[in-house]
Structure formats: C-alpha cells, structure tokens
C-alpha cells in the first residue's frame, strides 16, 4: 500500500546533470506509480546541462502520460521548499580533478585506479565536495527540515558520516550503487550456482539464501553466503577463479575493472572472505601499489584514465541529445533504462514496500564486534520512520583491522574539513592505508593544494 502521508512526493535532485544518476532518476520518477503523481525538481549550476535534463524529463513524462510535475533551477533554494527527499549527486568537474589527484599521487608512489574514496584522491575529493554538501544541509534545514537527505557523492562514507555528525537534525543516509538490491544478491546467486540466469531468481530463492555483506563503503566483504543452510562461498570463489583465468587488463572499461576477478580471488585466498567491490577495494590495500621487490602475477594498479572518461561522458551526452532532438524515440529510453538506487529506495519508502536495501549508516549493533557509530554499508530496513540495519554478526579478524584503519581515515578527513584543520588533514593522510612515506605524503598535500587552489576553500591557504 502506498504511504498515505505522501500522496504527491517531491524529490529534489541537486546535481541533476550527473549522467550516472539523472537519467535513471527520471526513468523511475516517471514509471513508478508511487512517485509519478508528485514533483521532480532538478538542480544544476550548469544551465546548459540542466536544460537538457529538463527537456528529457518533460519528453519522457509526456510520452508516458503521467501527471509528474517537473521543476528546475540553477539555484537550489528556489525548489527546496516542500521537498520530501533531497538527493545530493553533484561533483564539480570531477573527471579533471580526479585526474590531477591521481597524476600527482603516482609521482610519489601512490597508485589510484579511481581516486574518489581512499588515498589522496579520496581525501581531496572530500575537501572539494563536503563544504558544499554542508552548505546544502543548512539550506535544507531552513527550507525543508523534514526531508530525507540522501548523499550520492563520493567519498560517500566521509560525506554521509559528516552529514550525520554536523547536521544531526536532518534525516540522512549515504548511498552507493554497487550493492543495489535485489540485483547484487541475484548476481551472487548465479555465481554460487543456485540459479543459472536472472530469470530464475524468485522470492522463494531469495528467502533461502542467507546473504550478508558488510564493511565500509567500497571496502565491503561477503561475510555469509548460505543456501538452505549450506555454505556456498567456495562456489562463488571458484567462479572468480574461473573468470580470472580469462581476464584481461580491463579493456574498454579501464583501470577500475582491470584484473578484478584475479584480485578478488587472491584476497579470498588470504582472508577466507570475498570482497564485493573489488574495483575499489583493490585501491584500499597496499598489495598492488608496486612496492614489492618480487614480481607478482597481478601487476600494480593501472591509473585513473582522464581522457577516456571525458570521451565516455561525451558519448553519454550525445545519447541524451539524441532523445531530445528526436533522433531516437522516447519509448526506447523507457525500454533501455531502469531503476536508480536512490529513487528505488525513495519508491520503497513512499510506498511502504518493505524491500531491503544496502545503505551507508551507523552500525547500531549490526556488526557485533564494531562500534555502534561505525559508519558502514549495511543491508537495512528503510522506511519513512527510520533506518534499521539487519544483523550481520562479527567482522572477521584481519578484515576488521583494515576496516578500522579506513574508518579512522574517514573520521579524520571529515573532522579536518569541517574544522579546516591542517594538522588533522595531515594526520588523515598518515593514517590512510596506502600511504607509506611521511615526506611523500607531505609533498602530495603541498602539490595538490597548489594544483586545486581554484576549487578548494580559502581557509586552506591562510
């Protein structure tokens, strides 16, 4: 049943020009009967991108024949009033700055394939994005204080933690699309040999599959995988091993995908548990930084590919243009896209559908041997009344120690940015799991502060 309290939900997307969220968000808002009688408000400081997404949203809405109201503005304050949900999905020229982060860091022996969550790239991305997030929080507190705030901006754990710490009056959680349910559980059911194809996945299968993932965002692990009481982790690991034998260097999909099956299987052999976000997790551990004296079968991490990312984004915008200009029918858009993680959760909350989702929030006892306020990615019950993580059990030794180090880095990063405290910034660097030299870290900080002076707060230069 639809939640009777929200007949016409208003969803505000700040950063609507985000190609990895905006299109799916439009699809969900138009096709969901729980959302398409409400309002979709799009915000982006880039007026050209905003206008394109507005045109696309209106075309899709008109084609579907729904009553969804479309609003848009380059100024968030214009549309925040009356919002039930605010999704934060912006990132100013992120391809360029992630490239800078990675290029400068590799000069000093720190290799990053993504550079958006851990290492110098994660810390400096938070330095760029978190101050703006906290400014948004102030406006939300003033204009729609009862709205749910969903952070979709990396490093999502740092930003989500900071929202909970420094904007405690707001109802908020953080999100990453890597563990979107039910897809992630279904995919592991296939890997385990429980089913052979997505079409075979049913509620009955899901109910018999005890599947538990936990950890800091991008550093999550499959803690339990049992089907009808039998451990199927070995079968999942074997599927990684088989895939690894056919693996290449990542091909067209780049550094984040290079050797992921081989790395996942290697980490399983070491720790006895399977990492569930290898494209990022491989950046959290020192093993593929290239520091060793012995050649490994798996080479050091490839570096974030700036130009290839620009090309990818250009192609995505061309696709948007093709719909706007009528070169492709809008019906194809509806057939091509599917639900986005954030709007999927919003639909669940509005409709009181009772579906489980992985979100980033305080542990609250789910992982029994970690602190209640550890900010983890956990399977949760998410309703309009609040968030309740489902039980996980203990985090295994070895993995838990690495988790705590990442958590400390994230906590220090959030504190340093909130206080604009250089000593804590430096401490966050020295705590980071892929930093191994004080002098190199100091040089990275110095060079990045200079290279990104145009986008960082002035307080870092006083």
C-alpha positions as CSV (number, residue, x, y, z in Angstrom):
1,X,0.0,0.0,0.0
2,X,1.1,3.5,-0.7
3,X,2.1,5.6,2.2
4,X,-1.0,7.7,2.8
5,X,1.1,10.5,4.2
6,X,2.9,11.2,0.9
7,X,0.4,11.1,-2.0
8,X,2.4,13.6,-4.1
9,X,6.1,13.2,-3.1
10,X,8.5,15.9,-4.0
11,X,12.0,14.7,-4.9
12,X,14.8,17.3,-5.4
13,X,18.0,16.2,-7.2
14,X,20.9,18.6,-6.7
15,X,23.3,17.8,-9.4
16,X,20.8,16.6,-12.0
17,X,23.4,16.8,-14.7
18,X,25.1,13.7,-13.2
19,X,24.8,11.2,-16.1
20,X,25.2,8.3,-13.7
21,X,22.1,9.3,-11.8
22,X,20.0,11.8,-13.7
23,X,18.7,9.6,-16.5
24,X,17.7,6.6,-14.2
25,X,16.2,9.0,-11.7
26,X,13.9,10.4,-14.5
27,X,13.0,6.9,-15.6
28,X,12.0,5.9,-12.0
29,X,10.1,9.1,-11.2
30,X,8.0,8.7,-14.4
31,X,7.4,5.0,-14.3
32,X,6.7,4.5,-10.6
33,X,3.0,4.7,-9.6
34,X,4.2,5.8,-6.1
35,X,6.2,8.7,-7.5
36,X,4.7,9.9,-10.8
37,X,1.9,11.9,-9.2
38,X,4.5,14.0,-7.4
39,X,7.2,16.5,-8.3
40,X,10.7,16.1,-9.7
41,X,12.8,19.2,-9.1
42,X,16.1,19.2,-11.0
43,X,19.0,21.5,-9.9
44,X,22.3,22.0,-11.6
45,X,24.7,25.0,-11.7
46,X,25.4,24.2,-15.3
47,X,22.4,25.8,-17.1
48,X,23.0,24.0,-20.4
49,X,23.1,20.6,-18.8
50,X,20.1,21.4,-16.6
51,X,18.1,22.5,-19.6
52,X,18.9,19.2,-21.4
53,X,17.8,17.1,-18.5
54,X,14.6,19.2,-18.1
55,X,13.8,18.7,-21.7
56,X,14.4,15.0,-21.4
57,X,12.3,14.7,-18.3
58,X,9.4,16.5,-19.9
59,X,9.6,14.4,-23.0
60,X,9.6,11.2,-21.0
61,X,6.7,12.4,-18.8
62,X,4.6,13.5,-21.8
63,X,5.2,10.2,-23.6
64,X,4.2,8.2,-20.5
65,X,1.1,10.4,-19.9
66,X,1.7,10.9,-16.2
67,X,1.0,13.9,-14.0
68,X,4.5,14.2,-12.7
69,X,5.4,17.9,-12.2
70,X,8.8,18.9,-13.4
71,X,10.7,21.8,-11.9
72,X,14.2,23.1,-12.4
73,X,16.6,25.8,-11.3
74,X,20.3,26.6,-11.1
75,X,19.7,27.7,-7.5
76,X,18.7,25.0,-5.1
77,X,16.9,27.5,-2.8
78,X,14.3,28.0,-5.5
79,X,13.0,24.4,-5.3
80,X,13.8,23.1,-1.9
81,X,10.6,24.2,-0.1
82,X,8.2,21.4,0.4
83,X,10.7,18.7,-0.5
84,X,10.2,15.2,0.9
85,X,13.5,13.9,-0.4
86,X,16.7,15.7,-1.4
87,X,19.3,13.7,-3.4
88,X,22.8,15.1,-3.5
89,X,24.6,13.9,-6.6
90,X,26.9,16.8,-7.7
91,X,30.6,16.9,-8.4
92,X,32.3,19.9,-9.9
93,X,34.5,18.9,-12.9
94,X,35.2,15.6,-11.1
95,X,37.0,13.9,-14.1
96,X,39.6,16.7,-14.3
97,X,40.3,16.8,-10.6
98,X,40.4,13.1,-10.1
99,X,42.9,13.0,-12.8
100,X,45.0,15.7,-11.0
101,X,44.8,13.7,-7.8
102,X,45.9,10.5,-9.4
103,X,48.7,12.1,-11.6
104,X,50.3,13.9,-8.7
105,X,50.0,11.0,-6.3
106,X,51.6,8.5,-8.6
107,X,54.7,10.7,-8.8
108,X,55.2,9.8,-5.1
109,X,54.4,6.1,-5.4
110,X,50.7,6.1,-4.6
111,X,48.7,4.4,-7.3
112,X,44.9,5.0,-7.6
113,X,42.6,3.4,-10.2
114,X,39.6,5.5,-9.1
115,X,40.9,8.1,-6.6
116,X,37.5,9.1,-5.2
117,X,37.3,7.5,-1.8
118,X,40.6,6.4,-0.2
119,X,44.1,7.7,-0.6
120,X,45.0,11.3,-1.5
121,X,42.2,11.3,-4.1
122,X,39.5,10.4,-1.6
123,X,40.7,12.9,0.9
124,X,41.0,15.8,-1.6
125,X,37.7,14.9,-3.3
126,X,36.0,15.2,0.2
127,X,37.8,18.6,0.6
128,X,36.2,19.7,-2.7
129,X,32.7,18.4,-2.1
130,X,32.0,18.3,1.6
131,X,31.9,22.0,2.2
132,X,29.2,22.4,-0.5
133,X,27.3,19.4,1.0
134,X,27.2,21.1,4.4
135,X,26.1,24.4,2.7
136,X,23.2,22.4,1.2
137,X,22.4,20.9,4.6
138,X,22.0,24.4,6.0
139,X,19.5,25.3,3.2
140,X,17.6,22.1,3.7
141,X,17.4,22.7,7.5
142,X,15.9,26.2,6.7
143,X,13.6,25.3,3.8
144,X,12.6,21.6,4.2
145,X,13.8,20.4,7.6
146,X,11.7,17.2,7.5
147,X,13.1,16.0,4.2
148,X,15.2,12.8,3.9
149,X,18.6,13.7,2.6
150,X,20.4,11.1,0.5
151,X,24.1,11.6,-0.2
152,X,25.2,10.1,-3.5
153,X,28.5,11.9,-3.7
154,X,31.9,10.1,-3.2
155,X,33.5,9.6,-0.9
156,X,30.0,8.7,0.3
157,X,31.2,7.3,3.7
158,X,33.0,10.6,4.5
159,X,30.2,12.8,3.3
160,X,27.5,10.6,4.8
161,X,29.3,10.5,8.2
162,X,29.8,14.3,8.1
163,X,26.1,14.8,7.5
164,X,25.2,12.7,10.5
165,X,27.8,14.4,12.7
166,X,27.5,18.0,11.6
167,X,23.8,18.2,10.5
168,X,22.3,15.9,13.2
169,X,18.8,17.5,12.9
170,X,18.4,16.1,9.4
171,X,17.3,12.6,8.5
172,X,20.1,11.4,6.2
173,X,21.9,8.4,4.9
174,X,24.5,7.8,2.2
175,X,24.4,5.7,-0.9
176,X,26.5,3.8,-3.4
177,X,25.1,2.0,-6.4
178,X,27.5,-1.0,-6.1
179,X,25.2,-3.1,-3.8
180,X,21.8,-2.2,-5.4
181,X,19.3,-4.8,-4.3
182,X,17.9,-7.2,-5.4
183,X,20.4,-7.2,-8.2
184,X,23.5,-7.8,-6.1
185,X,22.0,-10.8,-4.3
186,X,20.7,-12.3,-7.5
187,X,24.1,-11.9,-9.2
188,X,25.8,-13.8,-6.3
189,X,23.1,-16.5,-6.5
190,X,24.2,-17.0,-10.1
191,X,27.9,-17.1,-9.1
192,X,27.1,-19.7,-6.4
193,X,25.2,-21.9,-9.0
194,X,21.9,-21.6,-7.1
195,X,20.4,-20.3,-10.3
196,X,21.6,-20.2,-13.9
197,X,20.1,-16.9,-15.1
198,X,18.4,-13.8,-13.7
199,X,15.0,-15.0,-14.8
200,X,15.2,-17.9,-12.3
201,X,15.6,-15.6,-9.3
202,X,12.4,-15.7,-7.2
203,X,11.3,-14.6,-3.7
204,X,11.5,-18.2,-2.6
205,X,15.1,-18.4,-3.8
206,X,15.9,-15.2,-2.0
207,X,14.3,-16.3,1.2
208,X,16.5,-19.5,1.3
209,X,19.7,-17.5,0.5
210,X,21.3,-16.1,3.7
211,X,23.4,-13.4,2.2
212,X,25.3,-10.9,4.3
213,X,27.6,-8.1,3.2
214,X,29.2,-5.5,5.5
215,X,32.0,-3.1,5.7
216,X,33.0,0.5,4.9
217,X,31.7,1.7,1.6
218,X,33.8,0.4,-1.3
219,X,35.6,-2.0,1.2
220,X,32.7,-4.4,1.8
221,X,33.0,-8.2,2.2
222,X,30.7,-11.1,1.8
223,X,30.5,-12.2,5.5
224,X,28.0,-15.0,4.9
225,X,26.6,-16.9,1.9
226,X,24.4,-19.9,2.8
227,X,21.7,-21.5,0.7
228,X,19.4,-23.8,2.6
229,X,21.9,-23.9,5.4
230,X,24.9,-24.8,3.2
231,X,27.9,-22.5,2.8
232,X,28.2,-21.6,-0.9
233,X,31.2,-19.2,-0.5
234,X,33.6,-21.8,-2.1
235,X,31.4,-22.0,-5.2
236,X,31.4,-18.2,-5.5
237,X,35.2,-18.1,-5.1
238,X,35.6,-20.8,-7.7
239,X,33.6,-18.6,-10.2
240,X,36.0,-15.8,-9.5
241,X,38.9,-18.2,-10.2
242,X,37.4,-19.4,-13.5
243,X,36.7,-15.8,-14.6
244,X,40.2,-14.7,-13.6
245,X,41.7,-17.2,-16.0
246,X,40.0,-15.4,-18.9
247,X,40.7,-11.9,-17.6
248,X,42.4,-9.1,-19.5
249,X,43.7,-5.7,-18.4
250,X,40.2,-4.2,-18.3
251,X,39.9,-3.3,-21.9
252,X,37.4,-0.6,-22.7
253,X,36.1,-0.3,-19.2
254,X,39.5,0.8,-17.8
255,X,41.6,0.8,-14.6
256,X,38.7,0.1,-12.2
257,X,38.0,-3.2,-13.9
258,X,41.5,-4.5,-14.6
259,X,42.2,-7.9,-13.0
260,X,39.2,-7.6,-10.6
261,X,38.4,-11.3,-10.6
262,X,42.0,-12.3,-10.0
263,X,42.4,-9.8,-7.3
264,X,39.1,-10.8,-5.7
265,X,40.2,-14.5,-5.7
266,X,43.6,-13.6,-4.3
267,X,42.0,-11.7,-1.4
268,X,39.7,-14.6,-0.8
269,X,42.6,-17.0,-0.5
270,X,44.3,-14.7,2.0
271,X,41.3,-13.7,4.2
272,X,38.8,-16.5,3.6
273,X,36.1,-14.0,2.6
274,X,35.1,-12.5,-0.7
275,X,35.4,-8.7,-1.4
276,X,32.3,-7.4,-3.0
277,X,33.5,-4.2,-4.6
278,X,36.9,-5.2,-6.0
279,X,37.2,-2.3,-8.4
280,X,37.5,0.0,-5.4
281,X,38.7,-2.5,-2.7
282,X,42.0,-3.1,-4.6
283,X,42.8,0.5,-4.0
284,X,42.3,0.2,-0.2
285,X,45.1,-2.4,0.2
286,X,48.9,-2.0,-0.3
287,X,49.4,-5.2,-2.3
288,X,49.1,-3.7,-5.8
289,X,50.8,-0.4,-5.2
290,X,54.0,-1.8,-6.8
291,X,56.2,-1.5,-3.7
292,X,57.3,-5.1,-3.6
293,X,60.7,-6.5,-4.8
294,X,59.2,-9.7,-6.3
295,X,57.2,-9.6,-9.5
296,X,53.6,-10.7,-8.9
297,X,51.3,-12.3,-11.4
298,X,48.9,-9.4,-10.9
299,X,50.5,-6.2,-11.9
300,X,50.4,-2.9,-10.0
301,X,47.2,-0.9,-10.3
302,X,46.5,1.0,-13.5
303,X,45.9,4.7,-13.0
304,X,42.6,6.6,-13.5
305,X,42.2,7.4,-17.2
306,X,41.1,11.0,-17.5
307,X,40.8,11.3,-21.3
308,X,38.9,8.0,-21.7
309,X,36.5,9.2,-19.0
310,X,35.9,12.5,-20.9
311,X,35.2,10.5,-24.1
312,X,32.8,8.3,-22.2
313,X,30.9,11.3,-20.8
314,X,30.8,12.9,-24.2
315,X,29.1,9.8,-25.7
316,X,26.6,9.7,-22.8
317,X,25.6,13.3,-23.5
318,X,25.3,12.5,-27.2
319,X,22.8,9.9,-26.3
320,X,20.8,12.4,-24.2
321,X,20.9,14.8,-27.2
322,X,19.6,12.0,-29.5
323,X,16.4,11.7,-27.4
324,X,15.9,15.5,-27.1
325,X,16.4,16.0,-30.8
326,X,14.1,13.2,-31.8
327,X,16.8,11.0,-33.4
328,X,15.8,8.2,-31.0
329,X,12.2,7.6,-29.8
330,X,11.4,8.3,-26.2
331,X,9.9,4.8,-26.0
332,X,13.4,3.5,-26.5
333,X,14.6,5.5,-23.4
334,X,11.9,3.8,-21.4
335,X,12.9,0.4,-22.6
336,X,16.6,1.0,-22.2
337,X,16.8,2.4,-18.7
338,X,15.7,1.0,-15.3
339,X,15.5,2.0,-11.7
340,X,18.2,4.0,-10.0
341,X,19.3,3.1,-6.5
342,X,18.3,6.3,-4.8
343,X,14.8,6.6,-6.4
344,X,14.3,2.9,-5.9
345,X,14.7,3.5,-2.2
346,X,12.5,6.5,-2.3
347,X,9.8,4.5,-4.0
348,X,10.2,1.9,-1.3
349,X,9.8,4.5,1.4
350,X,6.9,6.3,-0.1
351,X,5.1,3.0,-1.0
352,X,6.0,1.3,2.3
353,X,7.0,-1.7,0.2
354,X,9.2,-3.4,2.8
355,X,12.2,-4.1,0.5
356,X,15.7,-4.4,1.9
357,X,18.5,-2.1,0.7
358,X,22.2,-1.6,1.3
359,X,22.8,1.9,2.5
360,X,25.6,3.7,4.5
361,X,24.7,4.5,8.0
362,X,25.7,3.9,11.6
363,X,26.3,0.3,12.6
364,X,23.9,0.3,15.5
365,X,24.9,-3.3,16.6
366,X,24.6,-5.0,13.2
367,X,28.3,-5.9,13.2
368,X,28.7,-7.1,16.7
369,X,32.4,-6.5,17.2
370,X,32.5,-3.0,15.8
371,X,31.3,0.3,17.4
372,X,27.7,1.3,17.1
373,X,28.7,4.6,15.4
374,X,31.0,2.9,12.9
375,X,29.7,4.2,9.5
376,X,29.2,1.1,7.4
377,X,27.4,-0.1,4.3
378,X,24.7,-2.5,5.6
379,X,21.5,-4.1,4.5
380,X,18.7,-2.2,6.1
381,X,15.0,-1.8,6.6
382,X,14.4,1.7,5.2
383,X,11.1,3.4,6.0
384,X,9.7,6.9,6.4
385,X,10.1,6.3,10.1
386,X,13.8,5.5,10.0
387,X,16.6,3.1,9.3
388,X,17.2,-0.3,10.9
389,X,20.2,-2.4,9.9
390,X,19.7,-6.2,9.7
391,X,22.0,-8.3,11.8
392,X,25.4,-9.3,10.3
393,X,27.4,-11.0,13.0
394,X,31.1,-10.5,13.6
395,X,33.6,-8.8,11.2
396,X,36.4,-11.3,10.7
397,X,39.8,-10.6,12.2
398,X,42.3,-9.1,9.7
399,X,39.5,-7.6,7.7
400,X,38.2,-5.8,10.9
401,X,41.6,-4.3,11.5
402,X,41.7,-2.9,7.9
403,X,38.1,-1.6,8.3
404,X,39.1,0.3,11.5
405,X,42.0,1.9,9.7
406,X,39.8,3.1,6.9
407,X,37.2,4.3,9.4
408,X,39.8,6.3,11.2
409,X,41.0,7.9,7.9
410,X,37.4,8.8,7.0
411,X,36.6,10.2,10.5
412,X,39.8,12.3,10.5
413,X,39.1,13.5,7.0
414,X,35.6,14.7,7.9
415,X,36.9,16.4,11.1
416,X,39.8,18.1,9.2
417,X,37.4,19.5,6.5
418,X,34.7,20.6,9.0
419,X,37.3,22.4,11.1
420,X,39.6,23.3,8.2
421,X,42.4,21.9,10.3
422,X,45.7,21.3,8.5
423,X,47.1,19.1,11.4
424,X,44.1,16.8,11.1
425,X,44.4,16.7,7.3
426,X,48.0,15.6,7.6
427,X,47.0,13.0,10.3
428,X,44.3,11.7,7.9
429,X,47.0,11.2,5.2
430,X,49.3,9.4,7.6
431,X,46.5,7.1,8.8
432,X,45.5,6.3,5.2
433,X,46.2,2.6,4.4
434,X,48.1,3.3,1.1
435,X,50.4,6.0,2.5
436,X,53.9,4.7,3.4
437,X,56.1,7.8,3.5
438,X,55.7,10.9,5.5
439,X,57.8,13.0,3.1
440,X,55.9,11.8,0.1
441,X,52.6,12.4,1.8
442,X,53.6,16.0,2.6
443,X,54.7,16.6,-1.0
444,X,51.4,15.2,-2.3
445,X,49.4,17.6,0.1
446,X,51.6,20.5,-1.0
447,X,51.2,19.9,-4.7
448,X,47.5,19.1,-4.6
449,X,46.8,22.3,-2.6
450,X,48.5,24.3,-5.2
451,X,47.0,22.5,-8.2
452,X,43.4,22.7,-6.9
453,X,43.5,26.2,-5.4
454,X,40.7,27.3,-7.7
455,X,38.2,24.9,-6.2
456,X,39.2,24.4,-2.6
457,X,38.0,26.7,0.3
458,X,40.2,29.7,1.0
459,X,40.7,28.6,4.6
460,X,43.4,26.0,3.5
461,X,45.6,28.9,2.3
462,X,45.6,31.2,5.4
